[in-house]
Amino acid sequence: MTVTEKAIEQAKQVKFVILDIHGILTDNTLYYTNDGTKSECFSLVDRIGCKALVEGGIGVSFLTSKVSRAMDVVGEIYDVPPDKRWGTSAKIGKLDEFEQESGFSDEDFCYVGDEMIDLGVMRRVGFPVAPANGAVEAKEVASLITKSDGGQGVVRELAEFILKAQGKWETVIENLSKSGLS
């Protein structure tokens, strides 16, 4: 079985996608104004990816070390519910907790991470993914390395990959083309 065939088989099992934020939804760049205000850049293409996953019946959450106002605003734009915007540095503990609540097992999850702090969860889930510009360690663990860099459409690319593997892509396109993004 080739790497791509293995990734397709793993993607077929995905019921829930967990997204790290920094390095996945952003390019890991922080911008500071003269008064010290921090900002980050998020891709609206990834908004479409999140909506496509949800339209295809796949849950989505954010998992980052600290919940921020930016994460809440982006969560609203991307339609990630407040109870799925998780802020904790104990990422494996949060996975354990959510498995207990949801009844899902490791194989049901896709986790998208880019750095060494993501490796524990990446090693556990059924479908680990890293962006093209992720750390070497994350890419070594990943079953799929996206063509996109973090902050440049990783989630949109991933959504298409998973939904095509599950045979849902054409239906999702049709539904979103009729309903829009709201």
Disulfide bonds with the S-S distance in Angstrom:
none
